[in-house]
Amino acid sequence: MNRILLTALTAIVAATLAVIASGCRGPKLATADAQMERGEYFDASASYRKIYNKLKRPADRPLRGEVAFKMAEADRRLGRAGRAAAAYRNALRYGYPDSIALLRMATMLHASGKYPEAIDAYSQYLASNPRDAEAQSGLSGARQAARMKAMPTRYIVKQQKLFNSRRADFSPVLDSEGRLYFTTTNEKVTGTSRSEVTGTKRCDIWVADKDEQGRWQRPLPAEGALNTEGDEGVIAFSPDGRTMYLTRASKNPQADSPAMICTSTRSEASWSEARPIDLITDTVYSYGHPAIDPSGRYLYFVSDRPGSIGQTDIWRIELNSAGAVPENLGMAINTPGREMFPVMRTDSLMYFSSDGHPGMGGLDLFMARLQPSGVWSVRNMGVPLNSEADDFGMTFEPGREAGFFSTSRGDARGYDHIYSFELPDLKINISGYVTDLEEEPIAGATVKIVGDDGSNRRAVTRDDGSFSFPLDRGVRYAMLAGANGYLNARQEFESDTAAADADYAVDFMLASLTRPNVVENIFYDFDKATLRPESTEALDALVKTLQENPGINVEMGSHTDRVGSDAYNVRLSERRAKSVTDYLIGAGIDPSRLSWHGYGKSQPKKVTRRINRLYQQFAEGTVLDEAFIATLSDEDRDAADQINRRTEFRVTSTDFSF
């Protein structure tokens, strides 16, 4: 992990004492210890590894365990989780006495994505250190990680090779004009010296722009006097885009303050030389990772200053207030671990990275919202934005849930790279068809949909009777369909709250105002007018139609088949029509709106297109009278008789509109 450091370098006196203390065990180990004390982790790791490989005698086991632990510490600070975990394991193998090695191994296994092994190591450590907050949080995160991996969010992430070099490229920031600034240690940065901490060249600020066709171009160094022989990076912009806030670390590893916040102003296309801000005059502790809220009121930053809860905390200070003092964001945000890389999307919506909150391992991205009560609520951004590696430094495109972030995933060397992210818009639609009761499409019908969120939409059906609407999640909708010459129909439903694409289908069948409408699935006992229980669903649907169309009066008509005398069939059909009418009255329909009539076998059914689709042996337009039925087979006669036995309703008067 190659970042501008936020931890103060240990004083020269401490480094000297470390050399003296280890001198009795050889100058090479003393040199490695001094490198470690100065924060030269890259060199220290290499030095410890050479020493470790030479300690092969049985008598060297205790020293080998100590060197393995120190090598692991250097690799941990370099973001080499796999190497560090192996080195901690060797330290324990050779009897390193401090149990912190077990905790560190657990965190590195966690950061390597080896969650079952991490859980086991955390549990072993907690058995003897049950109140350790870091271990408790780590164990919780390792247990959650498997669940988060199994339930990824809808974000899509992609590496952006155009912006990335063979070294570290991180902390992207979009400016108000759509340019992408980021921090890089590629081989073309200013200066020739290499960082004692990471072994790479020092950080510079580079920028990428788009051409006239909107295509990203190769990045170049930021214009002006911004970049120096030291480390510059991890930036933010003032709301007007004219001032850049950046983190600068001195080239001198023995400087009093290895990291400070500076500002640079833009004139034309060039940035001025960066100057330390006057707001924070402390030169003892580290300050970096600036972020400005959209109102320009607060500067958010990361520091290890006194009052910090953990290794590095997120703080803020008012920019235009005389005598303002830094304010720690509190325990809802800050943990005993590291909180870093804040980004203010709104004045109350912050994104940041942490290895102290439960997560996937390493630094995870979190979203924090400032509630009206003044308390921050924090949520892990989940997979795939987060991985077992370090994930940090988000920037958003205006008005979109899309942008860029940086991550060390997929790089065995621990280098960071820039990825894009996008949360695709949810595609929630409802579609269907409006037809008559014979299932013929009704073109030009109107469908209205009203949501309890205040939405109100209208569509007109196409030639095939189809319609469609976009919807929102978790909304209760009422839908109404109507057309000239037809009764209205109404349906209700609620869209799912799940964060997934969804397609709903709702069809409407409209009853005619001018033709009799068959009520399907009305059943009677044989030779009786008693309604059978399985008729209830169809009858209740008819009740609903009458309730939704209160301005109509209807006649219920019953028809029989050809069997029996005319007089018998008229009497039977009269009783059956009366039974249906009584059911409707019992369901609350005003009797004055209803009449009934028994037609017996006097009106045989004419085959419609729908009947023809169901009974292809009967041609469309054929009248199923006794003369025609006499020509049929026994099986087809039964089918024709079944079609003729029917209950219909006919609109007799109307006083309504759609």
KAMOBEL-V253288 format. One record per backbone hydrogen bond with DSSP energy under -0.5 kcal/mol. NH is the residue of the N-H (numbers start at 1). CO is the residue of the C=O. Records with the same first field share a line. If there is no record, write none. Layout:
NH = CO / CO
This chain:
3 = 1
10 = 37
15 = 11
16 = 12
17 = 13
18 = 14
19 = 15
20 = 16
21 = 17
22 = 18
23 = 19 / 20
25 = 22
26 = 23
30 = 26
31 = 27
32 = 28
33 = 29
34 = 30
35 = 31
36 = 32
37 = 33
38 = 34
39 = 36
40 = 35
41 = 39
42 = 196 / 197
43 = 196
44 = 40
45 = 41
46 = 42
47 = 43
48 = 44
49 = 45
50 = 46
51 = 47
52 = 48
53 = 49
54 = 50 / 51
55 = 51 / 52
56 = 54
60 = 57
61 = 58
64 = 60
65 = 61
66 = 62
67 = 63
68 = 64
69 = 65
70 = 66
71 = 67
72 = 68
73 = 69
74 = 70
75 = 71
76 = 72
77 = 73
78 = 74
79 = 76
80 = 75
81 = 79
84 = 80
85 = 81
86 = 82
87 = 83
88 = 84
89 = 85
90 = 86
91 = 87
92 = 88
93 = 89
94 = 90
95 = 92
96 = 91
101 = 98
102 = 99
103 = 99
104 = 100
105 = 101
106 = 102
107 = 103
108 = 104
109 = 105
110 = 106
111 = 107
112 = 108
113 = 110
114 = 109
115 = 113
118 = 114
119 = 115
120 = 116
121 = 117
122 = 118
123 = 119
124 = 120
125 = 121
126 = 122
127 = 123
128 = 124 / 125
129 = 125
132 = 129
133 = 131
136 = 132
137 = 133
138 = 134
139 = 135
140 = 136
141 = 137
142 = 138
143 = 139
144 = 140
145 = 141
146 = 142
147 = 143
148 = 144
149 = 145
150 = 146
151 = 147
153 = 383
156 = 422
158 = 420
160 = 418
161 = 159
163 = 160
164 = 160
169 = 416
170 = 183
172 = 393
173 = 181
175 = 179
178 = 175
180 = 208
181 = 173 / 179
182 = 206
183 = 170
184 = 204
185 = 168
189 = 186
195 = 200
199 = 195
201 = 185
202 = 193
204 = 184
206 = 182 / 204
207 = 220
208 = 180
211 = 215
214 = 211
217 = 209
220 = 207
222 = 205
225 = 271
231 = 249
232 = 203 / 230
233 = 247
236 = 245
238 = 243
241 = 238
244 = 264
245 = 236
246 = 262
247 = 233
248 = 260
249 = 231
253 = 251
255 = 252
258 = 256
260 = 248
262 = 246
263 = 275
264 = 244
266 = 242
267 = 270
270 = 267
271 = 223
272 = 265
275 = 263
277 = 261
281 = 279
287 = 259
288 = 302
290 = 234
291 = 300
293 = 298
296 = 293
299 = 317
300 = 291 / 298
301 = 315
302 = 288
303 = 313
304 = 286
308 = 305
311 = 336 / 337
312 = 337
313 = 303
315 = 301 / 313
316 = 327
317 = 299
319 = 297
321 = 318
322 = 320
324 = 321
327 = 316
329 = 314
333 = 330
334 = 330
339 = 312
340 = 353
343 = 351
345 = 343 / 349
346 = 349
349 = 346
350 = 348 / 368
351 = 343
352 = 366
353 = 340
354 = 364
355 = 338
356 = 338
364 = 354
366 = 352
367 = 379
368 = 350
369 = 377
370 = 348
371 = 369 / 375
374 = 371
377 = 369
379 = 367
381 = 365
386 = 382
391 = 363
392 = 406
395 = 404
397 = 402
400 = 397
402 = 400
403 = 421
404 = 395
405 = 419
406 = 392
407 = 417
408 = 390
411 = 408
412 = 410
414 = 411
417 = 407
419 = 405
420 = 158
421 = 403
422 = 156
423 = 401
424 = 154 / 422
428 = 426
429 = 427 / 502
430 = 469
431 = 504
432 = 467
434 = 465
435 = 433 / 508
436 = 440
437 = 510
439 = 436
442 = 434
443 = 441
444 = 461
445 = 442
446 = 482
447 = 459
448 = 480
449 = 457
450 = 478
451 = 455
452 = 476
454 = 451
457 = 449
459 = 447
461 = 445
462 = 466
465 = 462
467 = 432
469 = 430
471 = 428
474 = 496
475 = 472
477 = 475 / 493
478 = 450
479 = 491
480 = 448
481 = 489
482 = 446
486 = 483
487 = 511
489 = 481
491 = 479
493 = 477
495 = 475
500 = 498
502 = 427
504 = 429
506 = 431
508 = 433
510 = 435 / 508
513 = 485
514 = 485
517 = 649
518 = 516
519 = 647
520 = 518
523 = 521
525 = 530
528 = 525
532 = 523
535 = 532
536 = 533
539 = 535
540 = 536
541 = 537
542 = 538
543 = 539
544 = 540
545 = 541
546 = 542
547 = 543
548 = 544
549 = 545
552 = 549
553 = 653
554 = 593
555 = 650
556 = 595
557 = 555 / 648
558 = 597
559 = 646
560 = 600
569 = 565
570 = 566
571 = 567
572 = 568
573 = 569
574 = 570
575 = 571
576 = 572
577 = 573
578 = 574
579 = 575
580 = 576
581 = 577
582 = 578
583 = 579
584 = 580
585 = 581
586 = 582
587 = 583
588 = 585
589 = 584
593 = 590
594 = 591
595 = 554
597 = 556
599 = 558 / 597
600 = 558
602 = 599
607 = 622
612 = 608
613 = 609
614 = 610
615 = 611
618 = 615
619 = 617
621 = 607
622 = 619
624 = 605 / 622
625 = 623
629 = 625
630 = 626
631 = 628
632 = 629
637 = 633
638 = 634
639 = 635
640 = 636
641 = 637
642 = 638
643 = 639
644 = 640
645 = 641
646 = 559 / 644
647 = 519
648 = 557
649 = 517
650 = 555
652 = 553
653 = 553
655 = 551
